[in-house]
Amino acid sequence: MTLEDRLSRIEAMLTVLVQGQQAREWYSVEEFARLVGRSEFTCRQWCRLGRIRAEKKQSGRGAYASWAISHQELERFRREGLLPVQ
């Protein structure tokens, strides 16, 4: 395998990694929890208590709507932390 072949393979793998890490418009509680390093239960509590801005979205599964957290809120949380208790 030549050096050029190896570099081409590395570039292809990097492209796949970057595409997989692109920001999404909305995150589920599970995804948000994984991104911020907290448990799903904790993040759901934050949604219920208004500590992070989240919206109820119909997911099409079950009788209850699920929480959805925007990418803007994820970035705000990373910069500023939790919102004050209301």
Secondary structure in CASP SS format (residue, H / E / C, confidence):
PFRMAT SS
TARGET T0000
AUTHOR 0000-0000-0000
METHOD secondary structure of the structure
MODEL  1
M C 1.00
T C 1.00
L H 1.00
E H 1.00
D H 1.00
R H 1.00
L H 1.00
S H 1.00
R H 1.00
I H 1.00
E H 1.00
A H 1.00
M H 1.00
L H 1.00
T H 1.00
V H 1.00
L H 1.00
V H 1.00
Q H 1.00
G H 1.00
Q C 1.00
Q C 1.00
A C 1.00
R C 1.00
E C 1.00
W E 1.00
Y E 1.00
S E 1.00
V H 1.00
E H 1.00
E H 1.00
F H 1.00
A H 1.00
R H 1.00
L H 1.00
V H 1.00
G C 1.00
R C 1.00
S C 1.00
E H 1.00
F H 1.00
T H 1.00
C H 1.00
R H 1.00
Q H 1.00
W H 1.00
C H 1.00
R H 1.00
L H 1.00
G C 1.00
R C 1.00
I C 1.00
R C 1.00
A C 1.00
E E 1.00
K E 1.00
K E 1.00
Q C 1.00
S C 1.00
G C 1.00
R C 1.00
G C 1.00
A C 1.00
Y C 1.00
A C 1.00
S E 1.00
W E 1.00
A E 1.00
I E 1.00
S E 1.00
H H 1.00
Q H 1.00
E H 1.00
L H 1.00
E H 1.00
R H 1.00
F H 1.00
R H 1.00
R H 1.00
E H 1.00
G C 1.00
L C 1.00
L C 1.00
P C 1.00
V C 1.00
Q C 1.00
END
